[in-house]
Structures are given as C-alpha cells and as structure tokens.
C-alpha cells in the first residue's frame, strides 16, 4: 500500500535513526522512491541529479537491471554459504581472482568484508598480525591524516581525521596518530611550489614515525584522493615520497580506495596516477555499484605469504559472517563485467575532465576559493577570500545553504564544512554533467550574494 509523503516523514521522525543524525534535518527530507540512471525521484515527485552517486558508490547508475537479475539468480541458486574454515563458494572465488587481476601487480589475494569501515578495520588488524608474525609485536601504531575519512566504527573513527566524527564518541582508540595532509588551500605552507609542497607534506609522515619510534609504527593509511574531507588531490611528488618513507622505516602502506577504487579517478585504482604500489588496498562502495554491501582488503604477495606461513596455532583469526557472501560477490562480478564492457573507467576520466572544466566557470564568483578534482571526483571550496585563502565564518553554514538551494534546483549532493563534493555516476549523460555547474553557480550566487 502506497504511503503519502507527509505520512512517510512522520514515520521517519518517529522510528528511524539516520547516519549523522539530528531530527532538525528530517522535518522535510528528500525521501527517494525511484532512481533511473543518474536521476533520483523523491516522494513529492521531484526529480534531481544524483550528484554524489548515492554516496560515492552508484557508479553504474540507478535501475541497472543486469545487477538485479544476477542477484535474483544467485539468491535462487545459493543465497548464503559460510566462508569460514574449510568452506568457500564459487562467486567469492571468481571475484577475488578478478579483483587481483585488476589491482596493483604486487597484490595476490582478497579478504572480503561488507563495508569500507570494516575493510579498514580489517587492514589495521592485518597490519598488526603481519608484524606480530614477523616477531615485531610492538609495531601497532597507525598513522593517518587530518581531513581523511576511513569510517566511523571505533578504530576506523580513530583513524578518521575529521573532528566532527569524534566529539560525542571519544576517547579515540589508543595508538592512532594524525598528521597534516597535502591540502594546499588550507595549509600555512600552501604558497610553496606544488612539487616542493608535495615533498614537504609527505615528510610529515617521516617526522611522525621518528617521533613515535619506527619500531612502534605498523602502518600508514591514506586515501589517494581524500573524499569526504573535500576531494583533496595531492601534488604529483607526494605519494612517491610516501612510498620511500614507508620502505625506509618498514611501515606498511594501506591505500584506502573505498571511494577511488574501480574507476572513479579514471584509473582502475587511483595510485596508478603516481606509479606507486601500496601494501594493502581497502575497498567497498563501487565493487557492486552500491547495489549490495561488499568490501574488502587486497593484500600484497608479502602479506599473503606471511599469513599462509604462520603456524596453525597463530592462524589469521579474523572473521565476519558475511565475508565472501555469494550474492554480493555475484553482483560484484557482474559490475566489473559491465565496467569493462562499457569502457566506464575511461568514461570516468573523460566525464571528469568535462565536469571540472565546467566548474571552473565558478571562479567568476568571489565566494569560490578553489575548484579541484581528479576523474569523477570534484569539489568546490567556498572561501571569504581566494587570494589570501581566508575561510568563511563556519557559523554561517554557507555551503550547507548552497547545497539546500541546489537540491531545490535539481541537484543532490553533500558538503563537509564549506567543501561541496561531487561524484556523479559513470553513466551520467553529458548534458546532465553540464547542468551540475550551472546549478551550483546559481546556488552559490544566490546564497552569498556575490
């Protein structure tokens, strides 16, 4: 039985606690009821562009019949099977093989999870397992970056470098350390030449390792392009220097590719842009185009060898009921098939260039501090003064008001602080891509009056 939009709002307020929740945000929410391609339809009959691909994940767009069909077929054939000790299933085996074939050449095997935070938790545990097995049990610390986002379970939240996620849930888990990111627009050293700034920002890692003691540091985790923190793209010198530092001090490098993996930046995996290989890759979101919860950790040959050679009494005792879920893995296989068949990694690169070029017109507006992006990940950062990089008064919540107006004009996206993020589906038509900058231009001009 259909329920009217006002009744849905009442039921939502009465019985549903949302992520990042406050009831004031849900007095007149967008309640989505249908999606087709890059467009969403809400319960009030309004159609909006999905400017964030769901939550960075719906790469193939909404209403993908092939994914629904393969899920139904797998449910009929084998809905669930445990992947615990001595058991497996065909979709999980085939998907792991397929992922490794697309990943960095030093990778060998996959541990499956259900989400990005769980993937990062698994990577942290794997790093500790590795060093304990190597006879270095004091290497337990994880270094991450301010403005980074790695999830909001306890350890993942402790790695996340956005204080808004900490304030009501602290204290953080011990042995997590934050360093400054390669974020020129908000850095006191942002006036350095770009390549020099990249090296300087990477050296924050070396300083932290030396301060903590290399014998205590297990891993460094970083998003190749920082997503939720504001689509922060590093200088070209940054990650090559990071790899040098990790090698020098025997620190594992975890690439959090939950957003960037499987094509969003115009490469299958984002560190390819800088010719760098990590030791582990955490992934989620795009592997099933958001249709089912699936994530995982891709592990290097060295880490896999250590796991396999551990004595049986010190086996890899990490587990989750839904690891290697056959339905999720079947949808993952079909997702990768479609991405390859339709050349969507290449399309993400082309569409991203088109979107970024369109967004550059926003520099006509004085309130636009910086436009940046890589592939189909872009951001618009608002500021009081672009030249001096003076930020807006956060109490004014300028970007939040811009995002609200954009929704009224037909674009759905999100902001963190005064950073507005964009990551539309890979299948978004060119005309829809071109409409996104137009809506943002109108919204920013109206809200800021300049």
C-alpha positions in Angstrom: 0.0 0.0 0.0 1.4 3.4 -1.0 2.0 5.9 1.8 1.7 9.7 1.2 4.9 11.7 1.6 3.7 13.5 4.8 3.0 10.2 6.5 6.4 8.9 5.5 8.0 12.0 7.1 6.1 11.3 10.3 7.1 7.6 10.3 10.7 8.6 9.6 10.8 11.0 12.5 9.1 8.5 14.9 11.0 5.4 14.1 14.3 5.9 12.2 17.7 7.0 13.4 19.8 8.0 10.5 23.6 8.2 10.0 24.9 11.6 11.1 21.5 12.2 12.8 19.7 15.2 14.2 15.9 15.4 13.9 16.1 19.0 12.6 17.5 17.7 9.4 14.4 15.5 8.8 11.5 17.9 9.1 11.1 17.9 5.3 13.7 15.4 4.0 14.1 14.1 0.5 12.6 10.7 0.6 13.7 8.9 -2.5 11.4 6.4 -4.1 12.9 5.7 -7.5 16.1 6.0 -9.5 16.9 5.8 -13.1 20.5 6.3 -14.5 21.9 9.5 -12.9 18.5 10.7 -11.7 16.5 10.3 -8.5 12.8 10.8 -7.9 11.5 11.7 -4.4 8.2 11.0 -2.8 7.0 14.5 -3.6 7.5 13.8 -7.3 10.7 16.0 -7.7 13.5 14.7 -10.0 17.1 15.6 -9.0 20.5 14.8 -10.4 22.4 12.3 -8.2 25.5 14.4 -7.9 27.1 12.1 -5.4 26.3 8.7 -7.0 24.4 7.7 -3.9 27.3 8.0 -1.5 30.2 7.8 -4.0 29.1 4.3 -4.8 26.4 4.0 -7.5 28.9 4.0 -10.4 26.6 2.3 -12.9 23.6 4.4 -12.1 20.2 3.5 -10.7 17.9 0.9 -12.1 20.6 -1.4 -13.5 18.5 -4.4 -14.5 21.6 -6.7 -15.1 22.7 -6.3 -11.5 19.2 -7.0 -10.1 18.8 -10.1 -12.3 22.2 -11.6 -11.3 21.3 -11.0 -7.7 18.0 -12.8 -8.1 19.6 -15.7 -10.0 22.2 -16.2 -7.3 19.7 -16.0 -4.5 17.7 -18.8 -6.1 20.8 -20.9 -6.7 22.7 -20.3 -3.4 21.6 -17.4 -1.2 24.3 -17.8 1.5 27.3 -20.0 2.3 29.8 -19.6 5.0 33.4 -18.8 4.0 34.7 -19.9 7.4 37.4 -22.6 7.9 37.3 -25.2 5.2 34.4 -23.8 3.1 34.1 -21.5 0.1 31.7 -20.6 -2.8 32.2 -20.0 -6.5 31.2 -16.3 -6.8 33.7 -15.4 -4.0 36.5 -17.4 -5.6 35.9 -15.9 -9.0 35.5 -12.3 -7.8 38.7 -12.5 -5.7 40.6 -13.7 -8.8 39.1 -10.9 -10.9 39.9 -8.2 -8.4 43.5 -9.3 -8.1 43.8 -9.3 -11.9 42.8 -5.6 -12.0 44.8 -4.5 -8.9 48.4 -3.4 -8.5 50.9 -6.0 -9.7 52.2 -6.7 -6.2 48.8 -7.9 -5.0 47.8 -11.5 -4.5 44.7 -12.2 -2.5 41.5 -10.6 -1.1 39.7 -10.8 2.2 36.0 -9.8 1.8 34.0 -7.5 4.1 30.7 -5.7 3.8 31.7 -2.0 4.0 34.5 0.5 3.9 34.9 0.9 7.7 35.0 -2.9 8.1 37.6 -3.0 5.4 39.8 -0.5 7.2 39.4 -2.3 10.5 40.5 -5.5 8.8 43.5 -3.8 7.3 44.6 -2.5 10.7 44.2 -5.9 12.2 46.1 -7.4 9.3 49.0 -5.0 9.7 49.3 -5.9 13.4 49.1 -9.6 12.5 51.8 -9.2 10.0 54.3 -7.6 12.4 53.5 -10.0 15.3 54.1 -12.9 12.9 57.4 -11.3 11.9 58.4 -11.1 15.5 57.9 -7.4 16.0 54.8 -7.2 18.3 55.5 -3.5 19.3 54.7 -2.3 15.8 51.0 -1.5 16.5 50.5 2.2 15.7 48.5 3.5 12.8 49.3 6.9 11.2 46.6 8.7 9.2 45.9 12.2 8.1 43.7 15.2 9.2 40.8 15.6 6.8 41.0 11.9 6.0 37.9 9.7 6.3 38.2 6.0 7.0 34.8 5.2 8.6 33.2 5.7 12.0 33.5 2.3 13.8 35.8 2.7 16.7 39.2 2.1 15.1 38.2 3.5 11.8 36.8 6.6 13.5 40.2 6.9 15.4 41.9 6.9 12.0 39.4 9.4 10.5 40.9 12.9 10.7 37.7 14.9 10.9 37.0 16.0 14.5 33.2 16.3 14.0 33.1 12.5 14.0 35.0 12.2 17.3 33.4 14.7 19.6 30.5 12.7 21.0 32.2 9.3 20.8 35.6 9.8 22.4 38.1 8.9 23.6 39.7 7.6 20.5 41.3 4.2 20.4 45.0 4.4 21.5 47.9 4.2 19.1 46.3 6.2 16.3 48.3 9.3 15.2 47.2 12.1 12.8 49.5 14.2 10.6 48.7 17.1 8.2 47.6 16.2 4.7 48.8 17.6 1.3 46.0 20.2 1.4 47.5 23.4 -0.1 44.4 25.6 0.2 44.2 25.2 4.0 48.0 24.9 4.7 50.2 27.5 6.2 52.8 26.2 3.7 50.5 26.3 0.7 52.5 29.1 -1.0 55.4 26.7 -1.7 55.7 25.5 -5.3 53.5 22.5 -5.8 56.2 19.8 -6.1 58.1 21.2 -3.1 54.8 21.3 -1.1 54.2 17.7 -2.0 57.5 16.6 -0.6 57.1 18.8 2.5 53.6 17.3 3.2 55.0 13.7 2.7 57.8 14.4 5.1 55.2 15.0 7.9 55.0 11.2 7.9 58.7 10.7 8.4 58.7 13.2 11.2 55.8 11.3 12.9 57.5 7.9 12.5 60.7 9.2 14.1 58.8 10.9 16.9 56.8 7.8 17.7 59.7 5.4 17.0 59.8 3.3 13.9 59.8 0.1 16.0 56.2 1.0 17.1 54.6 2.0 13.8 52.7 -0.7 11.9 51.1 1.2 9.1 50.2 4.4 7.4 46.7 4.8 5.8 45.7 7.3 3.2 43.1 7.9 0.6 44.8 8.6 -2.8 42.3 11.4 -3.2 40.7 12.5 0.1 37.0 12.1 -0.5 34.7 13.2 2.4 37.3 15.7 3.6 36.8 17.7 0.4 38.3 15.9 -2.7 41.9 16.8 -1.8 44.2 15.8 -4.7 47.9 15.5 -3.8 50.8 17.0 -5.7 52.5 14.5 -8.0 55.5 14.3 -5.7 53.5 13.3 -2.6 52.9 9.6 -2.9 56.3 8.6 -4.4 57.9 10.2 -1.4 55.4 8.5 0.9 56.4 5.1 -0.5 60.1 5.9 0.0 59.4 6.8 3.7 57.3 3.6 4.3 60.1 1.5 2.8 62.8 3.2 4.7 61.2 2.7 8.1 59.4 -0.6 7.4 55.9 0.7 7.7 53.1 -0.8 5.7 51.2 1.5 3.4 47.4 1.0 3.3 45.6 2.7 0.4 42.1 3.5 1.4 40.4 3.1 -2.1 36.9 2.8 -0.8 35.9 5.8 -3.0 38.7 5.8 -5.6 38.8 2.1 -6.4 37.3 0.5 -9.5 37.5 3.5 -11.8 36.3 6.7 -10.2 39.5 8.6 -10.9 39.9 7.4 -14.4 42.2 4.5 -13.4 41.2 1.1 -12.0 43.0 2.1 -8.8 44.0 5.7 -8.0 47.6 5.3 -7.0 48.3 4.3 -10.7 48.2 8.0 -11.4 51.5 8.4 -9.5 53.1 5.0 -10.3 53.0 3.8 -6.6 52.0 0.4 -5.2 50.7 0.0 -1.6 51.0 -3.0 0.6 47.2 -3.3 1.1 44.1 -1.8 -0.5 40.8 -1.3 1.3 37.8 -1.2 -1.0 34.0 -1.1 -0.9 31.2 1.0 -2.5 31.9 0.7 -6.3 32.6 -3.0 -6.3 28.8 -3.7 -6.6 27.9 -0.2 -7.8 26.2 0.2 -4.4 23.6 -2.4 -5.1 24.7 -4.7 -2.3 27.1 -4.3 0.7 30.5 -5.6 -0.2 34.0 -4.5 0.5 37.4 -6.0 1.3 41.1 -5.8 1.6 43.5 -6.6 -1.2 46.8 -7.9 0.2 50.3 -7.9 -1.3 52.2 -11.1 -2.0 54.4 -10.5 1.0 51.5 -10.1 3.4 49.7 -13.1 2.0 52.9 -15.2 2.2 53.2 -14.3 5.9 49.5 -15.2 6.6 49.9 -18.6 4.8 53.2 -19.5 6.5 52.0 -18.6 10.0 51.9 -21.7 12.3 48.5 -23.1 12.7 48.2 -22.1 16.4 48.8 -18.5 15.3 46.5 -18.6 12.3 44.7 -15.4 10.9 41.8 -15.4 13.4 39.9 -12.6 11.7 36.3 -13.3 10.6 32.9 -12.0 9.7 29.7 -13.9 9.0 29.1 -12.3 5.6 32.7 -12.4 4.3 32.5 -13.7 0.8 28.7 -13.6 0.6 27.8 -15.3 -2.7 25.1 -12.9 -3.7 27.2 -9.8 -3.1 30.1 -11.4 -4.9 28.0 -12.4 -7.9 26.8 -8.8 -8.2 30.4 -7.7 -7.9 31.4 -9.9 -10.8 28.7 -8.5 -13.0 29.6 -4.9 -12.0 33.2 -5.4 -13.2 32.0 -7.1 -16.3 29.8 -4.0 -17.2 32.5 -1.5 -16.3 34.9 -3.3 -18.7 32.3 -3.9 -21.4 31.2 -0.3 -21.5 34.7 1.2 -21.0 33.5 3.1 -18.0 36.9 3.7 -16.4 37.8 5.6 -19.5 34.5 7.4 -19.5 35.0 8.4 -15.8 38.2 10.1 -16.9 36.5 11.9 -19.9 33.4 12.9 -17.9 35.6 14.1 -15.0 37.5 16.4 -17.3 34.3 17.8 -18.7 32.8 18.4 -15.2 36.0 20.0 -13.9 36.2 22.3 -16.9 32.5 23.3 -16.3 33.1 24.0 -12.7 36.0 26.4 -13.5 33.4 28.9 -14.5 32.6 29.2 -10.8 35.8 31.2 -10.4 33.7 34.1 -11.6 32.1 34.1 -8.2 34.2 35.8 -5.4 33.0 33.2 -2.8 34.6 30.3 -4.7 38.0 29.7 -3.2 39.1 26.6 -5.2 37.8 24.1 -7.7 39.6 20.8 -7.8 39.2 17.2 -8.8 40.6 14.0 -10.4 38.4 11.9 -12.7 34.8 11.9 -11.5 35.7 13.3 -8.1 35.4 17.0 -7.9 34.9 19.7 -5.2 34.1 23.3 -4.8 35.6 25.0 -1.7 34.0 28.3 -0.7 36.1 31.0 1.0 36.0 34.6 2.1 39.0 35.5 0.0 40.5 33.3 -2.7 43.9 35.1 -2.8 44.6 35.0 0.9 42.8 31.7 1.4 40.8 33.2 4.2 38.0 30.9 5.1 34.3 31.7 5.7 32.8 32.0 9.1 31.7 28.4 9.9 28.7 29.7 11.9 27.1 31.0 8.7 27.0 27.4 7.2 27.3 28.8 3.8 28.0 25.6 1.9 25.1 23.8 3.7 22.7 26.6 2.4 24.2 26.3 -1.1 23.6 22.5 -1.1 20.0 23.0 0.1 19.3 25.5 -2.7 20.9 23.2 -5.2 18.5 20.5 -4.2 15.6 22.8 -4.8 17.1 23.5 -8.3 17.5 19.8 -9.1 21.0 18.6 -7.8 21.5 16.3 -4.8 25.0 16.4 -3.2 26.6 17.0 0.2 29.1 19.3 1.9 31.5 18.9 4.7 32.2 22.4 6.1 32.5 24.8 3.2 33.6 22.0 0.8 31.0 20.8 -1.6 31.7 17.3 -3.1 30.6 15.9 -6.5 30.9 12.3 -7.8 28.1 11.5 -10.3 27.6 8.0 -11.8 29.9 7.0 -14.6 26.8 6.7 -16.9 25.7 10.3 -16.4 24.9 11.9 -19.8 27.0 14.8 -21.0 24.0 17.2 -20.8 23.4 16.3 -17.2 27.1 16.8 -16.3 26.9 20.2 -17.9 23.9 21.1 -15.8 25.7 20.5 -12.5 28.0 23.6 -12.7 25.0 25.7 -13.8 23.0 24.7 -10.7 26.0 25.3 -8.4 26.7 28.7 -10.0 23.1 29.9 -9.4 23.0 28.5 -5.9 26.3 30.0 -4.8 25.5 33.4 -6.3 22.1 33.5 -4.6 23.3 32.3 -1.2 26.4 34.5 -1.0 25.0 37.5 -2.9 28.3 37.8 -4.8 
